Amino acid sequence: ASVKVGRMVNSRLEACKNAVRLAMGDFVGKWKTVGPLAP
């Protein structure tokens, strides 16, 4: 059972990491687009 829970937590963490990475990439992309126009 603990192995199953460990795997669940692991995949949950991976999903979180991926989401954060995507959000960061999106943020950076927007920043680069807006950057030159920003004061």
Residue pairs with C-beta under 8 A, 6 or more apart in sequence:
none
